[in-house]
Amino acid sequence: MEEIKKIVDLKKSADFAQCIDVARNHFESLFNHQIANLLHIFPEDHLDKDGQPFWSGPKRAPSPIPFNPEDELHAHFVTACANLIAFTLGIPQDRDAHSIAHQAAKVSVPEFKPRMMKVEVPGEENKNNQETGVGQADVAPEDEEVLAELLQ
């Protein structure tokens, strides 16, 4: 719901700089925070249920990638993402990747905070899936309160 509110606010402002903010935060989430979280859950020295290294064979431990405005791929990603958001919302676009990358470097991004989540790895499936109702859509009563607050 919060993401929908951000998009609605972005449409109202019609400011390309905010598209850059969203794109930069998306980069941070995909290439830095999610990787760091995966390594938090499965550190490089993590062992599987058989005592074998988790990161072995075809599974190689990834590395978080901090944003670098001088890296052409980073600049291209943020430029493309910001322009896709702008196009979708009818906001005038900007194709100057160098300028966008340097604006993105100034964007304040939240610090990485590990999130705890249950991850099922092949061979270690939870046998209680049917008993606990995993896969069924559950609506928390708090969701309606959050929605009402966001709408205000």
C-alpha positions in Angstrom: 0.0 0.0 0.0 2.8 2.3 0.8 4.4 1.8 -2.6 1.1 2.7 -4.3 0.9 5.9 -2.2 4.4 6.7 -3.3 3.5 6.3 -7.0 0.3 8.4 -6.5 2.4 11.2 -4.9 5.0 10.9 -7.6 2.2 11.4 -10.3 0.9 14.4 -8.4 4.3 16.1 -8.2 5.3 15.3 -11.9 8.9 15.9 -10.8 11.6 13.8 -12.7 14.0 14.2 -9.8 11.6 12.1 -7.7 11.7 9.4 -10.5 15.5 9.4 -10.0 14.9 8.9 -6.2 12.7 5.9 -6.8 15.1 4.4 -9.4 18.1 4.9 -7.1 16.2 3.3 -4.2 15.2 0.4 -6.5 18.9 -0.1 -7.5 19.8 -0.1 -3.8 17.1 -2.7 -3.0 17.9 -5.0 -5.9 21.6 -5.0 -6.0 22.7 -4.1 -2.4 20.1 -4.7 0.3 18.5 -7.9 -1.1 22.0 -9.4 -1.6 23.1 -8.3 1.8 20.0 -9.8 3.3 20.6 -13.1 1.5 24.1 -13.2 2.9 22.7 -12.3 6.4 20.4 -15.4 6.2 23.1 -17.6 4.5 26.6 -16.4 5.4 29.4 -17.4 3.1 30.4 -20.1 5.7 26.8 -21.4 6.1 26.5 -25.2 6.0 23.4 -27.1 4.7 21.6 -29.8 6.7 24.2 -32.4 5.6 27.1 -30.2 6.8 28.2 -29.3 3.3 29.0 -25.7 2.4 25.8 -24.0 1.3 27.6 -21.8 -1.3 29.2 -24.5 -3.4 28.8 -26.1 -6.8 26.5 -24.0 -9.0 25.5 -21.8 -6.0 28.1 -19.0 -5.6 27.9 -16.5 -2.8 26.8 -13.1 -4.3 28.3 -9.8 -3.3 26.3 -6.6 -2.6 26.9 -3.9 -5.1 27.0 -0.3 -3.8 25.9 2.4 -6.2 28.7 4.0 -8.1 27.7 7.0 -10.3 30.9 6.5 -12.4 29.9 2.9 -13.3 28.3 3.0 -16.8 26.0 0.0 -15.9 24.8 1.6 -12.7 24.1 4.9 -14.5 22.3 3.1 -17.3 20.1 1.2 -14.9 19.0 4.3 -12.9 18.5 6.3 -16.1 16.4 3.6 -17.7 14.4 3.0 -14.6 13.7 6.7 -13.9 12.7 7.2 -17.5 10.4 4.2 -17.5 8.7 5.5 -14.3 8.4 9.0 -15.9 7.0 7.6 -19.1 4.4 5.5 -17.3 3.3 8.5 -15.2 3.3 11.0 -18.1 6.2 13.0 -16.6 8.7 14.6 -19.0 11.8 12.4 -19.4 15.5 13.1 -19.3 18.1 11.0 -21.2 21.3 12.5 -19.8 22.8 9.5 -18.0 25.8 11.3 -16.6 23.6 14.0 -15.0 21.1 11.4 -13.7 23.8 9.3 -12.2 25.3 12.2 -10.3 21.8 13.2 -9.0 21.2 9.6 -8.0 24.5 9.6 -6.0 23.0 12.4 -3.9 19.8 10.5 -3.1 19.4 9.5 0.5 18.8 5.8 0.7 17.9 3.9 3.9 20.7 1.9 5.6 20.6 -1.8 5.3 18.7 -3.5 8.1 18.5 -7.3 8.0 15.0 -8.7 7.6 14.3 -12.1 9.0 12.3 -14.3 6.7 11.7 -18.0 6.2 13.5 -19.3 3.2 12.9 -22.9 2.0 15.9 -24.4 0.2 15.5 -27.4 -2.1 15.6 -30.6 -0.1 14.6 -28.9 3.1 11.0 -28.2 2.3 8.7 -27.6 5.2 6.5 -30.6 5.7 4.0 -28.6 7.6 3.0 -26.5 4.6 -0.4 -28.2 4.4 -1.0 -28.0 8.1 -0.1 -24.3 8.4 -1.9 -23.2 5.3 1.1 -21.8 3.6 0.1 -20.4 0.2 -3.3 -19.3 1.4 -4.0 -15.5 1.3 -4.3 -14.2 4.8 -5.5 -10.6 5.4 -4.4 -9.1 8.6 -6.8 -6.9 10.4 -4.1 -4.2 10.6 -4.2 -4.0 6.8 -7.4 -2.0 6.8 -6.0 0.4 9.4 -2.9 0.9 7.3 -5.0 1.5 4.2 -7.2 4.0 5.9 -4.2 5.9 7.2 -2.5 6.0 3.8 -5.7 7.2 2.1 -5.8 10.2 4.6 
